Amino acid sequence: MESAPFADLVTLIDQYDYFLFDCDGVFWHGDSEIEKGFSALRHLQSIPGKHIYLITNNSSRLRETVIKEKLKPLGGEDFEVPLDQIYTSAYITGQYIRENLIKDDAEASIKKVYVVGQQGLKDELKKAGIQVINDHTNGWAPSSDPSMSIEEFSSMEVDPNVVAVVAGIYHDFNYRTLCIASLYLQLNNATFLATNNDRVFPTHVPDRKCPAGGSIVAAIASQCPDHQKPQFMGKPNPQIFDIIKREHPHLKDAPLSKFLMVGDNLQTDIKFGNNCGIDTLVVLSGNASLKQALAAQLSDDKDSENGKPTHIIPYFSYSQTLKFD
Ligand SMILES: [Mg+2]
């Protein structure tokens, strides 16, 4: 297995036309670029007939903010990815709610959601025309008390128009937040939508992985009535692929064999590619180790939570023949 397992970027770019990318662990860790990732992306963009789409399970930012806080600072001020080629789990969640839970303007004027997540998630839902009950622009302010007594819990007023609890990464998550989410699930039978189920995300320190949105989802899921389970909006749910194809009609007739999903996470990115019926490339610059990637590639267990990668590469700019600036 010495040099055999790794694909070469030149060959991959030749083979595929439509590249779906995860972001964290592929192009950046926090505020640091992963080796030459943006140079490789620029190269790909410069080739006629090649198309890129960014799909992140991170729900904490508006799509505009992904451009402002990540793509421009790391890729350069002149680096461009159109807004409609960026898909966050927050955006996908908004689309899902408008199609399934709050279908028209009449419903949108009444029904609301409770969000356990960062302001970017709330803002993305509001852009989809969804009322967020705990948004500061509605006069809501977070309590300074992170705890909640049994007395307060037992007598707290619950808005009957809250139809969904939406959860993602939330840096201020506490017991009070959990109690309020629990009340909406118990009393309103609210639908529980999870932006993602990522347990951890990588940091620039190899042996330190940070709790991700899935850890908060798991805490809230423990409060669900027996019949109620979280519905996961982000990868590996293939509905994202349907939304991308719907919003980019030229993709409808593109052969699946020309798509490649690129990501660092076997359970989300690679499983997503498998669920969509397209080839996948796992990079080793984030979550998955070489050992895990090889084991998943050799496995025939379709029930495994790990997806089966088509290709493995150390990082998305790895090439034996092409040198990036
Ligand atoms: Mg990732």
py3Dmol code that shows the C-alpha trace and the ligand (Angstrom):
import py3Dmol

protein = """\
ATOM      1  CA  MET A   1       0.000   0.000   0.000  1.00  0.00           C
ATOM      2  CA  GLU A   2       2.997   2.373  -0.134  1.00  0.00           C
ATOM      3  CA  SER A   3       2.143   4.950  -2.823  1.00  0.00           C
ATOM      4  CA  ALA A   4      -0.849   3.167  -4.348  1.00  0.00           C
ATOM      5  CA  PRO A   5      -3.802   4.529  -2.355  1.00  0.00           C
ATOM      6  CA  PHE A   6      -3.609   8.184  -3.360  1.00  0.00           C
ATOM      7  CA  ALA A   7      -5.475   9.677  -6.283  1.00  0.00           C
ATOM      8  CA  ASP A   8      -3.923  12.523  -8.245  1.00  0.00           C
ATOM      9  CA  LEU A   9      -5.708  15.838  -8.595  1.00  0.00           C
ATOM     10  CA  VAL A  10      -4.901  16.240 -12.294  1.00  0.00           C
ATOM     11  CA  THR A  11      -6.606  12.933 -13.081  1.00  0.00           C
ATOM     12  CA  LEU A  12      -9.621  13.799 -10.943  1.00  0.00           C
ATOM     13  CA  ILE A  13     -10.066  17.203 -12.555  1.00  0.00           C
ATOM     14  CA  ASP A  14      -9.947  15.522 -15.925  1.00  0.00           C
ATOM     15  CA  GLN A  15     -12.477  12.849 -14.933  1.00  0.00           C
ATOM     16  CA  TYR A  16     -15.180  14.995 -13.294  1.00  0.00           C
ATOM     17  CA  ASP A  17     -17.022  18.216 -14.210  1.00  0.00           C
ATOM     18  CA  TYR A  18     -19.132  18.991 -11.132  1.00  0.00           C
ATOM     19  CA  PHE A  19     -17.279  19.285  -7.833  1.00  0.00           C
ATOM     20  CA  LEU A  20     -19.205  19.430  -4.559  1.00  0.00           C
ATOM     21  CA  PHE A  21     -16.958  20.516  -1.712  1.00  0.00           C
ATOM     22  CA  ASP A  22     -17.144  20.378   2.022  1.00  0.00           C
ATOM     23  CA  CYS A  23     -15.218  23.344   3.488  1.00  0.00           C
ATOM     24  CA  ASP A  24     -13.956  22.852   7.075  1.00  0.00           C
ATOM     25  CA  GLY A  25     -11.126  20.350   6.961  1.00  0.00           C
ATOM     26  CA  VAL A  26     -10.820  20.689   3.166  1.00  0.00           C
ATOM     27  CA  PHE A  27      -9.945  24.362   2.614  1.00  0.00           C
ATOM     28  CA  TRP A  28      -9.506  25.618   6.157  1.00  0.00           C
ATOM     29  CA  HIS A  29      -9.163  24.847   9.839  1.00  0.00           C
ATOM     30  CA  GLY A  30     -10.563  27.784  11.759  1.00  0.00           C
ATOM     31  CA  ASP A  31      -8.780  30.793  10.269  1.00  0.00           C
ATOM     32  CA  SER A  32      -5.923  28.858   8.657  1.00  0.00           C
ATOM     33  CA  GLU A  33      -5.909  27.727   5.047  1.00  0.00           C
ATOM     34  CA  ILE A  34      -5.134  24.076   4.397  1.00  0.00           C
ATOM     35  CA  GLU A  35      -2.128  23.779   2.133  1.00  0.00           C
ATOM     36  CA  LYS A  36      -2.765  25.449  -1.258  1.00  0.00           C
ATOM     37  CA  GLY A  37      -6.444  24.522  -1.197  1.00  0.00           C
ATOM     38  CA  PHE A  38      -7.570  27.842  -2.640  1.00  0.00           C
ATOM     39  CA  SER A  39      -4.886  27.746  -5.344  1.00  0.00           C
ATOM     40  CA  ALA A  40      -6.231  24.359  -6.419  1.00  0.00           C
ATOM     41  CA  LEU A  41      -9.775  25.722  -6.342  1.00  0.00           C
ATOM     42  CA  ARG A  42      -8.767  28.724  -8.471  1.00  0.00           C
ATOM     43  CA  HIS A  43      -7.123  26.355 -10.933  1.00  0.00           C
ATOM     44  CA  LEU A  44     -10.327  24.332 -11.121  1.00  0.00           C
ATOM     45  CA  GLN A  45     -12.417  27.481 -11.640  1.00  0.00           C
ATOM     46  CA  SER A  46     -10.160  28.546 -14.511  1.00  0.00           C
ATOM     47  CA  ILE A  47     -10.975  25.430 -16.553  1.00  0.00           C
ATOM     48  CA  PRO A  48     -14.012  25.842 -18.846  1.00  0.00           C
ATOM     49  CA  GLY A  49     -16.802  23.380 -18.142  1.00  0.00           C
ATOM     50  CA  LYS A  50     -15.856  22.775 -14.502  1.00  0.00           C
ATOM     51  CA  HIS A  51     -18.379  23.783 -11.839  1.00  0.00           C
ATOM     52  CA  ILE A  52     -17.990  24.043  -8.082  1.00  0.00           C
ATOM     53  CA  TYR A  53     -20.496  24.049  -5.232  1.00  0.00           C
ATOM     54  CA  LEU A  54     -19.620  24.478  -1.568  1.00  0.00           C
ATOM     55  CA  ILE A  55     -21.717  22.466   0.899  1.00  0.00           C
ATOM     56  CA  THR A  56     -21.043  22.980   4.589  1.00  0.00           C
ATOM     57  CA  ASN A  57     -22.792  21.494   7.596  1.00  0.00           C
ATOM     58  CA  ASN A  58     -21.705  24.549   9.565  1.00  0.00           C
ATOM     59  CA  SER A  59     -24.924  26.411  10.372  1.00  0.00           C
ATOM     60  CA  SER A  60     -23.417  29.366  12.210  1.00  0.00           C
ATOM     61  CA  ARG A  61     -23.053  31.773   9.278  1.00  0.00           C
ATOM     62  CA  LEU A  62     -25.146  33.390   6.589  1.00  0.00           C
ATOM     63  CA  ARG A  63     -23.948  32.440   3.119  1.00  0.00           C
ATOM     64  CA  GLU A  64     -22.847  36.050   2.641  1.00  0.00           C
ATOM     65  CA  THR A  65     -20.785  35.716   5.817  1.00  0.00           C
ATOM     66  CA  VAL A  66     -19.061  32.575   4.512  1.00  0.00           C
ATOM     67  CA  ILE A  67     -17.823  34.743   1.644  1.00  0.00           C
ATOM     68  CA  LYS A  68     -16.856  37.657   3.879  1.00  0.00           C
ATOM     69  CA  GLU A  69     -15.263  35.746   6.757  1.00  0.00           C
ATOM     70  CA  LYS A  70     -13.785  32.710   5.020  1.00  0.00           C
ATOM     71  CA  LEU A  71     -13.531  32.839   1.241  1.00  0.00           C
ATOM     72  CA  LYS A  72     -12.196  36.401   0.914  1.00  0.00           C
ATOM     73  CA  PRO A  73      -9.720  36.401   3.829  1.00  0.00           C
ATOM     74  CA  LEU A  74      -8.322  32.969   2.962  1.00  0.00           C
ATOM     75  CA  GLY A  75      -8.791  32.861  -0.810  1.00  0.00           C
ATOM     76  CA  GLY A  76      -7.961  36.513  -1.538  1.00  0.00           C
ATOM     77  CA  GLU A  77     -10.138  39.573  -2.123  1.00  0.00           C
ATOM     78  CA  ASP A  78     -10.470  38.691  -5.809  1.00  0.00           C
ATOM     79  CA  PHE A  79     -11.597  35.135  -5.093  1.00  0.00           C
ATOM     80  CA  GLU A  80     -15.208  34.701  -6.187  1.00  0.00           C
ATOM     81  CA  VAL A  81     -17.815  32.035  -5.579  1.00  0.00           C
ATOM     82  CA  PRO A  82     -21.386  33.154  -6.395  1.00  0.00           C
ATOM     83  CA  LEU A  83     -23.808  33.083  -3.479  1.00  0.00           C
ATOM     84  CA  ASP A  84     -26.013  30.525  -5.219  1.00  0.00           C
ATOM     85  CA  GLN A  85     -23.128  28.044  -5.289  1.00  0.00           C
ATOM     86  CA  ILE A  86     -22.806  28.069  -1.492  1.00  0.00           C
ATOM     87  CA  TYR A  87     -25.027  25.720   0.504  1.00  0.00           C
ATOM     88  CA  THR A  88     -24.984  25.814   4.305  1.00  0.00           C
ATOM     89  CA  SER A  89     -27.073  23.533   6.489  1.00  0.00           C
ATOM     90  CA  ALA A  90     -28.807  26.706   7.750  1.00  0.00           C
ATOM     91  CA  TYR A  91     -29.907  27.593   4.205  1.00  0.00           C
ATOM     92  CA  ILE A  92     -31.044  24.015   3.555  1.00  0.00           C
ATOM     93  CA  THR A  93     -33.017  24.024   6.814  1.00  0.00           C
ATOM     94  CA  GLY A  94     -34.803  27.219   5.783  1.00  0.00           C
ATOM     95  CA  GLN A  95     -35.730  25.695   2.433  1.00  0.00           C
ATOM     96  CA  TYR A  96     -37.019  22.546   4.149  1.00  0.00           C
ATOM     97  CA  ILE A  97     -39.188  24.502   6.608  1.00  0.00           C
ATOM     98  CA  ARG A  98     -40.744  26.600   3.816  1.00  0.00           C
ATOM     99  CA  GLU A  99     -41.558  23.489   1.805  1.00  0.00           C
ATOM    100  CA  ASN A 100     -42.838  21.292   4.608  1.00  0.00           C
ATOM    101  CA  LEU A 101     -43.822  23.156   7.777  1.00  0.00           C
ATOM    102  CA  ILE A 102     -44.593  26.760   6.824  1.00  0.00           C
ATOM    103  CA  LYS A 103     -45.850  26.574   3.276  1.00  0.00           C
ATOM    104  CA  ASP A 104     -47.335  29.980   2.474  1.00  0.00           C
ATOM    105  CA  ASP A 105     -47.416  33.582   3.636  1.00  0.00           C
ATOM    106  CA  ALA A 106     -50.567  33.037   5.715  1.00  0.00           C
ATOM    107  CA  GLU A 107     -48.818  30.290   7.686  1.00  0.00           C
ATOM    108  CA  ALA A 108     -45.613  32.325   7.833  1.00  0.00           C
ATOM    109  CA  SER A 109     -47.475  35.134   9.587  1.00  0.00           C
ATOM    110  CA  ILE A 110     -48.470  32.801  12.427  1.00  0.00           C
ATOM    111  CA  LYS A 111     -46.062  29.901  12.741  1.00  0.00           C
ATOM    112  CA  LYS A 112     -42.644  30.276  14.373  1.00  0.00           C
ATOM    113  CA  VAL A 113     -39.535  28.301  15.186  1.00  0.00           C
ATOM    114  CA  TYR A 114     -37.323  28.155  18.280  1.00  0.00           C
ATOM    115  CA  VAL A 115     -33.630  28.151  17.404  1.00  0.00           C
ATOM    116  CA  VAL A 116     -30.814  26.628  19.419  1.00  0.00           C
ATOM    117  CA  GLY A 117     -27.994  28.072  17.389  1.00  0.00           C
ATOM    118  CA  GLN A 118     -25.856  31.019  16.430  1.00  0.00           C
ATOM    119  CA  GLN A 119     -27.281  34.289  15.087  1.00  0.00           C
ATOM    120  CA  GLY A 120     -26.231  33.290  11.552  1.00  0.00           C
ATOM    121  CA  LEU A 121     -28.690  30.375  11.657  1.00  0.00           C
ATOM    122  CA  LYS A 122     -31.483  32.670  12.846  1.00  0.00           C
ATOM    123  CA  ASP A 123     -30.637  35.216  10.140  1.00  0.00           C
ATOM    124  CA  GLU A 124     -30.671  32.578   7.393  1.00  0.00           C
ATOM    125  CA  LEU A 125     -34.098  31.325   8.542  1.00  0.00           C
ATOM    126  CA  LYS A 126     -35.430  34.872   8.659  1.00  0.00           C
ATOM    127  CA  LYS A 127     -34.211  35.417   5.097  1.00  0.00           C
ATOM    128  CA  ALA A 128     -36.390  32.449   4.138  1.00  0.00           C
ATOM    129  CA  GLY A 129     -39.373  34.289   5.649  1.00  0.00           C
ATOM    130  CA  ILE A 130     -39.502  32.301   8.882  1.00  0.00           C
ATOM    131  CA  GLN A 131     -40.328  33.885  12.246  1.00  0.00           C
ATOM    132  CA  VAL A 132     -37.731  33.058  14.898  1.00  0.00           C
ATOM    133  CA  ILE A 133     -39.260  33.389  18.346  1.00  0.00           C
ATOM    134  CA  ASN A 134     -35.932  33.908  20.117  1.00  0.00           C
ATOM    135  CA  ASP A 135     -34.423  36.542  17.859  1.00  0.00           C
ATOM    136  CA  HIS A 136     -33.108  39.766  19.339  1.00  0.00           C
ATOM    137  CA  THR A 137     -34.776  41.835  16.604  1.00  0.00           C
ATOM    138  CA  ASN A 138     -38.128  40.707  18.089  1.00  0.00           C
ATOM    139  CA  GLY A 139     -37.190  42.138  21.441  1.00  0.00           C
ATOM    140  CA  TRP A 140     -35.922  38.800  22.718  1.00  0.00           C
ATOM    141  CA  ALA A 141     -32.769  38.794  24.832  1.00  0.00           C
ATOM    142  CA  PRO A 142     -30.974  35.768  26.240  1.00  0.00           C
ATOM    143  CA  SER A 143     -31.438  35.304  29.978  1.00  0.00           C
ATOM    144  CA  SER A 144     -28.418  36.051  32.102  1.00  0.00           C
ATOM    145  CA  ASP A 145     -29.334  32.973  34.141  1.00  0.00           C
ATOM    146  CA  PRO A 146     -28.075  29.759  32.476  1.00  0.00           C
ATOM    147  CA  SER A 147     -29.973  27.598  34.953  1.00  0.00           C
ATOM    148  CA  MET A 148     -33.697  26.890  35.351  1.00  0.00           C
ATOM    149  CA  SER A 149     -35.508  25.746  38.473  1.00  0.00           C
ATOM    150  CA  ILE A 150     -38.214  23.079  38.444  1.00  0.00           C
ATOM    151  CA  GLU A 151     -40.683  25.796  39.500  1.00  0.00           C
ATOM    152  CA  GLU A 152     -39.809  28.020  36.560  1.00  0.00           C
ATOM    153  CA  PHE A 153     -39.860  25.072  34.161  1.00  0.00           C
ATOM    154  CA  SER A 154     -43.265  23.964  35.425  1.00  0.00           C
ATOM    155  CA  SER A 155     -44.907  27.352  34.993  1.00  0.00           C
ATOM    156  CA  MET A 156     -43.135  28.772  31.936  1.00  0.00           C
ATOM    157  CA  GLU A 157     -45.443  30.061  29.217  1.00  0.00           C
ATOM    158  CA  VAL A 158     -45.077  28.267  25.902  1.00  0.00           C
ATOM    159  CA  ASP A 159     -46.037  29.878  22.584  1.00  0.00           C
ATOM    160  CA  PRO A 160     -48.458  27.452  20.882  1.00  0.00           C
ATOM    161  CA  ASN A 161     -47.402  28.678  17.411  1.00  0.00           C
ATOM    162  CA  VAL A 162     -43.879  27.297  17.638  1.00  0.00           C
ATOM    163  CA  VAL A 163     -43.915  24.409  15.157  1.00  0.00           C
ATOM    164  CA  ALA A 164     -40.233  23.467  15.112  1.00  0.00           C
ATOM    165  CA  VAL A 165     -37.110  23.412  17.230  1.00  0.00           C
ATOM    166  CA  VAL A 166     -34.047  23.979  15.059  1.00  0.00           C
ATOM    167  CA  ALA A 167     -30.653  23.054  16.496  1.00  0.00           C
ATOM    168  CA  GLY A 168     -27.077  23.474  15.371  1.00  0.00           C
ATOM    169  CA  ILE A 169     -23.782  24.568  16.844  1.00  0.00           C
ATOM    170  CA  TYR A 170     -24.456  27.059  19.657  1.00  0.00           C
ATOM    171  CA  HIS A 171     -21.556  28.426  21.625  1.00  0.00           C
ATOM    172  CA  ASP A 172     -23.791  29.698  24.448  1.00  0.00           C
ATOM    173  CA  PHE A 173     -25.711  26.441  24.887  1.00  0.00           C
ATOM    174  CA  ASN A 174     -26.798  25.879  28.486  1.00  0.00           C
ATOM    175  CA  TYR A 175     -29.370  24.130  30.689  1.00  0.00           C
ATOM    176  CA  ARG A 176     -31.960  26.900  30.208  1.00  0.00           C
ATOM    177  CA  THR A 177     -31.768  26.514  26.430  1.00  0.00           C
ATOM    178  CA  LEU A 178     -32.214  22.767  26.789  1.00  0.00           C
ATOM    179  CA  CYS A 179     -35.251  23.217  29.055  1.00  0.00           C
ATOM    180  CA  ILE A 180     -37.003  25.582  26.626  1.00  0.00           C
ATOM    181  CA  ALA A 181     -36.348  23.267  23.662  1.00  0.00           C
ATOM    182  CA  SER A 182     -37.666  20.380  25.746  1.00  0.00           C
ATOM    183  CA  LEU A 183     -40.891  22.273  26.502  1.00  0.00           C
ATOM    184  CA  TYR A 184     -41.600  22.933  22.817  1.00  0.00           C
ATOM    185  CA  LEU A 185     -40.963  19.297  21.962  1.00  0.00           C
ATOM    186  CA  GLN A 186     -43.170  18.024  24.789  1.00  0.00           C
ATOM    187  CA  LEU A 187     -46.051  20.497  24.704  1.00  0.00           C
ATOM    188  CA  ASN A 188     -46.241  21.565  21.042  1.00  0.00           C
ATOM    189  CA  ASN A 189     -45.085  18.288  19.566  1.00  0.00           C
ATOM    190  CA  ALA A 190     -42.739  20.542  17.592  1.00  0.00           C
ATOM    191  CA  THR A 191     -40.725  19.033  14.747  1.00  0.00           C
ATOM    192  CA  PHE A 192     -37.066  18.697  15.712  1.00  0.00           C
ATOM    193  CA  LEU A 193     -34.767  19.768  12.892  1.00  0.00           C
ATOM    194  CA  ALA A 194     -31.030  19.336  13.323  1.00  0.00           C
ATOM    195  CA  THR A 195     -28.797  21.283  10.956  1.00  0.00           C
ATOM    196  CA  ASN A 196     -26.205  18.525  11.193  1.00  0.00           C
ATOM    197  CA  ASN A 197     -25.053  15.561  13.216  1.00  0.00           C
ATOM    198  CA  ASP A 198     -21.310  16.233  13.163  1.00  0.00           C
ATOM    199  CA  ARG A 199     -19.997  15.173  16.562  1.00  0.00           C
ATOM    200  CA  VAL A 200     -16.707  17.042  16.312  1.00  0.00           C
ATOM    201  CA  PHE A 201     -14.816  19.314  13.972  1.00  0.00           C
ATOM    202  CA  PRO A 202     -11.057  19.330  13.534  1.00  0.00           C
ATOM    203  CA  THR A 203      -8.791  22.074  14.838  1.00  0.00           C
ATOM    204  CA  HIS A 204      -5.266  22.953  13.742  1.00  0.00           C
ATOM    205  CA  VAL A 205      -4.047  20.860  16.702  1.00  0.00           C
ATOM    206  CA  PRO A 206      -4.048  17.243  15.481  1.00  0.00           C
ATOM    207  CA  ASP A 207      -5.212  15.553  18.701  1.00  0.00           C
ATOM    208  CA  ARG A 208      -7.887  18.144  19.632  1.00  0.00           C
ATOM    209  CA  LYS A 209     -11.331  17.915  18.033  1.00  0.00           C
ATOM    210  CA  CYS A 210     -13.950  20.395  19.119  1.00  0.00           C
ATOM    211  CA  PRO A 211     -17.559  19.412  20.007  1.00  0.00           C
ATOM    212  CA  ALA A 212     -19.727  20.258  17.002  1.00  0.00           C
ATOM    213  CA  GLY A 213     -23.448  20.754  16.361  1.00  0.00           C
ATOM    214  CA  GLY A 214     -24.218  17.048  16.732  1.00  0.00           C
ATOM    215  CA  SER A 215     -23.243  17.143  20.397  1.00  0.00           C
ATOM    216  CA  ILE A 216     -25.922  19.786  21.063  1.00  0.00           C
ATOM    217  CA  VAL A 217     -28.434  17.904  18.909  1.00  0.00           C
ATOM    218  CA  ALA A 218     -27.781  14.775  20.995  1.00  0.00           C
ATOM    219  CA  ALA A 219     -28.593  16.636  24.224  1.00  0.00           C
ATOM    220  CA  ILE A 220     -31.896  17.916  22.812  1.00  0.00           C
ATOM    221  CA  ALA A 221     -32.711  14.550  21.200  1.00  0.00           C
ATOM    222  CA  SER A 222     -32.622  13.048  24.692  1.00  0.00           C
ATOM    223  CA  GLN A 223     -35.711  15.180  25.402  1.00  0.00           C
ATOM    224  CA  CYS A 224     -37.739  14.058  22.404  1.00  0.00           C
ATOM    225  CA  PRO A 225     -40.953  12.140  22.998  1.00  0.00           C
ATOM    226  CA  ASP A 226     -40.605   8.469  21.995  1.00  0.00           C
ATOM    227  CA  HIS A 227     -42.120   8.910  18.528  1.00  0.00           C
ATOM    228  CA  GLN A 228     -40.064  12.003  17.738  1.00  0.00           C
ATOM    229  CA  LYS A 229     -36.527  11.850  16.373  1.00  0.00           C
ATOM    230  CA  PRO A 230     -34.328  14.612  14.997  1.00  0.00           C
ATOM    231  CA  GLN A 231     -34.482  15.111  11.257  1.00  0.00           C
ATOM    232  CA  PHE A 232     -31.016  15.881   9.972  1.00  0.00           C
ATOM    233  CA  MET A 233     -30.915  18.612   7.340  1.00  0.00           C
ATOM    234  CA  GLY A 234     -27.225  18.698   6.423  1.00  0.00           C
ATOM    235  CA  LYS A 235     -25.018  16.025   4.885  1.00  0.00           C
ATOM    236  CA  PRO A 236     -25.446  13.059   4.585  1.00  0.00           C
ATOM    237  CA  ASN A 237     -29.086  13.860   3.744  1.00  0.00           C
ATOM    238  CA  PRO A 238     -29.312  13.709  -0.082  1.00  0.00           C
ATOM    239  CA  GLN A 239     -32.095  16.334  -0.154  1.00  0.00           C
ATOM    240  CA  ILE A 240     -29.286  18.908  -0.504  1.00  0.00           C
ATOM    241  CA  PHE A 241     -28.423  17.432  -3.903  1.00  0.00           C
ATOM    242  CA  ASP A 242     -32.072  17.767  -4.951  1.00  0.00           C
ATOM    243  CA  ILE A 243     -32.109  21.412  -3.878  1.00  0.00           C
ATOM    244  CA  ILE A 244     -28.853  22.135  -5.758  1.00  0.00           C
ATOM    245  CA  LYS A 245     -30.218  20.507  -8.923  1.00  0.00           C
ATOM    246  CA  ARG A 246     -33.494  22.378  -8.585  1.00  0.00           C
ATOM    247  CA  GLU A 247     -31.714  25.721  -8.212  1.00  0.00           C
ATOM    248  CA  HIS A 248     -29.297  24.977 -11.070  1.00  0.00           C
ATOM    249  CA  PRO A 249     -31.489  23.458 -13.788  1.00  0.00           C
ATOM    250  CA  HIS A 250     -28.533  22.712 -16.100  1.00  0.00           C
ATOM    251  CA  LEU A 251     -27.506  20.012 -13.602  1.00  0.00           C
ATOM    252  CA  LYS A 252     -30.708  18.062 -14.062  1.00  0.00           C
ATOM    253  CA  ASP A 253     -29.487  16.176 -17.092  1.00  0.00           C
ATOM    254  CA  ALA A 254     -25.823  15.985 -16.082  1.00  0.00           C
ATOM    255  CA  PRO A 255     -24.708  12.357 -15.710  1.00  0.00           C
ATOM    256  CA  LEU A 256     -24.058  11.322 -12.104  1.00  0.00           C
ATOM    257  CA  SER A 257     -20.707   9.914 -13.241  1.00  0.00           C
ATOM    258  CA  LYS A 258     -19.458  13.496 -13.752  1.00  0.00           C
ATOM    259  CA  PHE A 259     -20.058  14.561 -10.140  1.00  0.00           C
ATOM    260  CA  LEU A 260     -17.480  14.288  -7.355  1.00  0.00           C
ATOM    261  CA  MET A 261     -18.124  14.973  -3.665  1.00  0.00           C
ATOM    262  CA  VAL A 262     -14.975  16.081  -1.810  1.00  0.00           C
ATOM    263  CA  GLY A 263     -14.793  16.075   1.991  1.00  0.00           C
ATOM    264  CA  ASP A 264     -12.861  15.130   5.106  1.00  0.00           C
ATOM    265  CA  ASN A 265     -15.648  13.358   6.979  1.00  0.00           C
ATOM    266  CA  LEU A 266     -16.593   9.765   6.158  1.00  0.00           C
ATOM    267  CA  GLN A 267     -19.893   9.913   8.054  1.00  0.00           C
ATOM    268  CA  THR A 268     -21.219  13.110   6.507  1.00  0.00           C
ATOM    269  CA  ASP A 269     -19.406  14.067   3.287  1.00  0.00           C
ATOM    270  CA  ILE A 270     -18.607  10.638   1.912  1.00  0.00           C
ATOM    271  CA  LYS A 271     -21.898   9.123   3.070  1.00  0.00           C
ATOM    272  CA  PHE A 272     -23.661  12.044   1.380  1.00  0.00           C
ATOM    273  CA  GLY A 273     -21.895  11.249  -1.902  1.00  0.00           C
ATOM    274  CA  ASN A 274     -22.865   7.583  -1.533  1.00  0.00           C
ATOM    275  CA  ASN A 275     -26.481   8.563  -0.820  1.00  0.00           C
ATOM    276  CA  CYS A 276     -26.540  10.719  -3.972  1.00  0.00           C
ATOM    277  CA  GLY A 277     -25.062   7.945  -6.121  1.00  0.00           C
ATOM    278  CA  ILE A 278     -21.951   9.944  -7.028  1.00  0.00           C
ATOM    279  CA  ASP A 279     -18.212   9.339  -6.643  1.00  0.00           C
ATOM    280  CA  THR A 280     -16.394  10.670  -3.624  1.00  0.00           C
ATOM    281  CA  LEU A 281     -12.944  11.883  -2.656  1.00  0.00           C
ATOM    282  CA  VAL A 282     -11.903  11.844   0.994  1.00  0.00           C
ATOM    283  CA  VAL A 283      -9.135  14.252   1.963  1.00  0.00           C
ATOM    284  CA  LEU A 284      -6.934  13.470   4.954  1.00  0.00           C
ATOM    285  CA  SER A 285      -6.533  17.108   6.002  1.00  0.00           C
ATOM    286  CA  GLY A 286      -9.395  16.976   8.520  1.00  0.00           C
ATOM    287  CA  ASN A 287     -11.482  14.345  10.257  1.00  0.00           C
ATOM    288  CA  ALA A 288     -10.572  11.073   8.549  1.00  0.00           C
ATOM    289  CA  SER A 289      -7.220   9.356   9.038  1.00  0.00           C
ATOM    290  CA  LEU A 290      -5.591   7.282   6.309  1.00  0.00           C
ATOM    291  CA  LYS A 291      -6.341   4.144   8.312  1.00  0.00           C
ATOM    292  CA  GLN A 292     -10.044   5.011   8.605  1.00  0.00           C
ATOM    293  CA  ALA A 293     -10.276   6.018   4.930  1.00  0.00           C
ATOM    294  CA  LEU A 294      -8.669   2.787   3.731  1.00  0.00           C
ATOM    295  CA  ALA A 295     -10.857   0.658   6.022  1.00  0.00           C
ATOM    296  CA  ALA A 296     -13.994   2.409   4.720  1.00  0.00           C
ATOM    297  CA  GLN A 297     -12.854   2.048   1.112  1.00  0.00           C
ATOM    298  CA  LEU A 298     -12.339  -1.696   1.539  1.00  0.00           C
ATOM    299  CA  SER A 299     -15.553  -2.255   3.504  1.00  0.00           C
ATOM    300  CA  ASP A 300     -18.687  -3.666   1.903  1.00  0.00           C
ATOM    301  CA  ASP A 301     -20.859  -2.917   4.917  1.00  0.00           C
ATOM    302  CA  LYS A 302     -23.644  -0.752   3.486  1.00  0.00           C
ATOM    303  CA  ASP A 303     -25.072  -0.217   6.981  1.00  0.00           C
ATOM    304  CA  SER A 304     -21.833   1.280   8.282  1.00  0.00           C
ATOM    305  CA  GLU A 305     -22.144   4.877   9.451  1.00  0.00           C
ATOM    306  CA  ASN A 306     -18.995   5.582   7.436  1.00  0.00           C
ATOM    307  CA  GLY A 307     -19.402   6.187   3.731  1.00  0.00           C
ATOM    308  CA  LYS A 308     -17.244   4.338   1.220  1.00  0.00           C
ATOM    309  CA  PRO A 309     -14.851   6.717  -0.555  1.00  0.00           C
ATOM    310  CA  THR A 310     -14.049   6.244  -4.240  1.00  0.00           C
ATOM    311  CA  HIS A 311     -10.723   8.101  -3.966  1.00  0.00           C
ATOM    312  CA  ILE A 312      -8.335   9.125  -1.195  1.00  0.00           C
ATOM    313  CA  ILE A 313      -5.985  12.110  -1.312  1.00  0.00           C
ATOM    314  CA  PRO A 314      -3.831  13.736   1.407  1.00  0.00           C
ATOM    315  CA  TYR A 315      -5.262  17.231   0.786  1.00  0.00           C
ATOM    316  CA  PHE A 316      -7.104  19.023  -2.023  1.00  0.00           C
ATOM    317  CA  SER A 317      -4.091  20.283  -3.960  1.00  0.00           C
ATOM    318  CA  TYR A 318      -2.126  17.063  -3.879  1.00  0.00           C
ATOM    319  CA  SER A 319      -0.652  16.458  -7.296  1.00  0.00           C
ATOM    320  CA  GLN A 320       2.456  14.681  -8.451  1.00  0.00           C
ATOM    321  CA  THR A 321       2.643  16.678 -11.662  1.00  0.00           C
ATOM    322  CA  LEU A 322       0.935  20.020 -11.096  1.00  0.00           C
ATOM    323  CA  LYS A 323       2.514  22.635  -8.830  1.00  0.00           C
ATOM    324  CA  PHE A 324       0.321  25.293  -7.276  1.00  0.00           C
ATOM    325  CA  ASP A 325       1.676  28.764  -6.463  1.00  0.00           C
TER     326      ASP A 325
END
"""
ligand_1 = """\
1
MG
Mg -15.357 18.997 7.038
"""
view = py3Dmol.view(width=600, height=400)
view.addModel(protein, "pdb")
view.setStyle({"model": 0}, {"cartoon": {"style": "trace"}})
view.addModel(ligand_1, "xyz")
view.setStyle({"model": 1}, {"stick": {}})
view.zoomTo()
view.show()
